[in-house]
Amino acid sequence: MSIPQPTTGTLRLGSKAPDFQADTSNGPISFHEYIGDSWTVLFSHPDDFTPVCTTELGAFAKLEPEFAKRGVKLIGLSANGTESHKAWIKDIDEITGSHLSFPIIADADRKIALAYDMIDFQDATNLDDKGVQLTIRSVFVIDPKKTIRLIMSYPASTGRNTAEVLRVIDSLQTGDKYRITTPINWVPGDDVIVHPSVSNEEAKTIFPKFRIIKPYLRLTPLDIESK
């Protein structure tokens, strides 16, 4: 069987997230309408009723309130049909103690997976029963302007880290609001980096406690409550 190939250009950070219509476990959607004015995490998994995917979807479901606090919607995707998704959700909730309520997209023809480059073209073992590539573990963080802000891809054998997805969203949202960037391993409450576009004179007003480590590295605590 020939390997399906993407029909669109490669998505990059800053690309507009392709719109699409699809059936999901919660009914039909138009993706851009689903996003609305929210941030959104679109993530794919290889197959329903599989061990790693079950742990992942349960973890995302348990953390859905944390995503909601940040104004973030979740939506999953695989090549399975809606009835498979619905049946599998029951297993996920039973096994993980979750209450999964976000939609899971049915993408049997891989149209969405190809548009978002979610197909693994290297792992020849990641196939469905018809010999067609399954979706990999992709994560897209999309902002309210429908701009892709994060792309992560994991191999089928490795489960994702939901805390890292939340951490990146915290970093992106904080940076958008306060003109800062975040250093390695940053979590909310840690010092942040003053954005290069902010002069030292301006920083004295915006970040009174900022300190200059090097001309290119300026750290400051961020008192969000006072801003």
C-alpha positions in Angstrom: 0.0 0.0 0.0 1.3 3.5 -0.9 2.1 5.8 2.0 -0.2 8.8 2.3 1.6 12.1 2.0 0.7 15.5 3.4 -1.2 17.7 0.9 -0.4 21.0 2.5 2.8 22.8 3.5 4.5 21.9 6.7 3.0 23.7 9.7 5.4 25.8 11.7 5.1 27.9 14.9 3.2 30.9 13.9 1.2 29.1 11.2 -2.6 29.5 11.2 -4.2 26.2 12.4 -6.0 24.6 9.5 -9.8 24.7 9.9 -11.8 21.5 9.3 -15.1 19.9 9.9 -15.3 16.5 11.7 -17.3 14.0 13.6 -16.3 13.6 17.3 -17.3 11.6 20.3 -19.4 14.7 21.2 -20.9 15.3 17.8 -19.9 17.2 14.7 -17.7 20.3 15.0 -16.1 23.0 12.9 -12.7 23.4 14.4 -12.3 27.2 14.3 -15.8 27.5 15.7 -14.8 25.1 18.5 -11.8 27.1 19.4 -13.8 30.4 19.5 -12.0 32.9 21.7 -10.2 30.2 23.7 -6.8 28.7 23.7 -6.9 25.0 22.5 -4.8 21.9 22.8 -5.3 19.5 19.9 -3.6 16.2 20.5 -3.5 13.0 18.6 -3.0 9.4 19.7 -2.3 6.2 17.7 -5.2 4.0 18.5 -8.2 3.5 20.9 -8.1 0.6 23.4 -4.3 0.7 23.7 -2.3 1.0 27.0 -0.3 4.1 26.6 -3.1 6.1 25.0 -5.5 5.1 27.8 -3.2 6.5 30.5 -2.7 9.7 28.5 -6.3 10.4 27.8 -7.2 9.7 31.5 -4.4 12.2 32.6 -5.7 14.9 30.2 -9.2 14.4 31.5 -8.2 14.6 35.1 -6.4 17.9 34.4 -9.2 19.4 32.3 -10.2 21.7 35.2 -6.6 23.1 35.2 -6.8 23.7 31.5 -10.2 25.4 31.9 -8.8 27.8 34.5 -6.4 29.0 31.8 -9.2 29.4 29.2 -7.9 26.3 27.3 -10.1 23.7 25.6 -8.9 20.2 24.9 -9.7 18.0 21.9 -8.2 14.7 20.9 -7.9 12.8 17.6 -7.2 9.4 16.2 -8.2 7.4 13.1 -10.8 5.5 15.0 -14.6 6.1 14.6 -16.9 7.9 17.0 -18.5 4.7 18.3 -15.0 3.3 19.1 -14.2 6.6 20.9 -17.3 6.5 23.0 -16.8 2.9 24.0 -13.1 3.5 24.9 -14.0 6.6 27.0 -15.9 4.2 29.3 -12.7 2.2 29.7 -10.6 5.3 30.3 -12.9 6.5 33.0 -13.0 3.1 34.7 -9.3 2.5 34.6 -8.0 6.0 35.5 -10.8 7.4 37.6 -11.3 10.2 35.2 -14.5 11.8 33.8 -13.5 12.5 30.2 -15.8 15.1 28.6 -13.8 16.7 25.9 -14.4 15.6 22.3 -12.2 13.1 20.4 -12.1 13.5 16.7 -12.7 10.6 14.3 -10.3 10.9 11.4 -10.5 7.5 9.6 -9.4 9.0 6.2 -6.4 10.8 7.8 -7.4 14.1 6.2 -6.9 16.1 9.4 -3.8 14.0 10.4 -2.2 14.8 7.1 -3.1 18.5 7.3 -1.4 18.6 10.7 1.4 16.2 9.8 0.4 13.7 12.5 1.4 10.7 10.5 4.6 8.8 11.3 6.4 8.2 8.0 9.4 6.5 9.6 8.0 3.9 11.9 6.7 1.1 9.6 5.3 -0.8 12.6 2.8 2.0 13.5 0.1 0.6 11.3 -3.6 -0.2 11.5 -5.1 -3.5 10.4 -5.2 -2.3 6.8 -1.5 -1.4 6.7 -2.1 2.4 6.9 0.0 4.5 9.2 -1.6 5.4 12.5 -1.4 8.9 14.0 1.5 9.7 16.3 1.4 11.5 19.6 1.3 15.1 18.4 0.4 18.1 20.5 -0.6 21.5 19.1 -1.2 24.5 21.4 -3.3 27.0 19.5 -4.1 30.5 20.7 -7.4 32.4 20.3 -6.2 34.0 17.0 -5.9 30.4 15.7 -2.1 30.7 15.6 -0.1 27.6 16.4 2.2 28.4 19.4 3.6 25.0 20.2 4.2 21.7 18.3 5.4 18.6 20.0 5.6 15.0 18.7 6.2 11.9 20.6 6.9 8.3 19.4 4.1 5.8 19.9 6.0 4.0 22.6 6.3 7.1 24.9 3.5 8.7 26.8 3.4 12.5 27.1 3.8 14.7 30.1 0.6 16.7 30.8 2.3 18.9 33.3 4.7 20.1 30.6 1.8 21.0 28.3 0.3 23.1 31.2 3.7 24.6 31.9 4.2 25.8 28.3 0.7 27.3 28.3 1.5 29.2 31.5 4.7 30.4 29.9 3.0 31.5 26.6 0.1 33.3 28.3 2.4 35.0 30.9 4.8 36.1 28.1 1.9 37.5 26.0 0.6 39.5 28.9 3.8 40.8 30.7 6.5 41.2 28.0 8.7 38.5 29.4 10.2 35.2 28.4 10.8 32.2 30.7 14.0 30.3 31.4 14.8 26.6 31.5 12.4 24.6 33.8 10.4 27.7 34.6 7.2 27.3 36.5 4.8 30.0 37.8 6.4 31.8 40.7 9.9 31.5 39.4 11.8 34.5 38.2 11.3 35.5 34.5 13.4 37.1 31.9 12.8 40.7 30.8 12.0 40.7 27.1 14.8 42.1 24.9 12.4 44.7 23.5 12.2 46.3 27.0 15.0 48.8 27.7 16.6 49.1 31.1 15.0 52.4 31.7 11.5 51.0 30.9 12.3 47.9 32.9 12.9 50.1 36.0 9.3 51.2 35.8 7.7 47.9 34.7 9.9 45.6 36.8 11.3 47.5 39.8 13.0 44.4 41.2 14.8 43.4 37.9 18.5 42.7 38.0 21.1 42.6 35.2 23.1 39.4 35.1 24.5 40.2 31.7 23.3 42.8 29.2 21.4 40.1 27.4 20.1 38.4 30.6 17.9 40.3 32.9 15.9 38.5 35.6 12.9 39.7 37.6 10.3 38.3 39.9 6.8 38.7 38.5 4.2 39.9 41.0 1.2 39.0 38.9 -1.2 40.0 41.6 -0.1 43.6 41.4 -0.2 43.9 37.6 
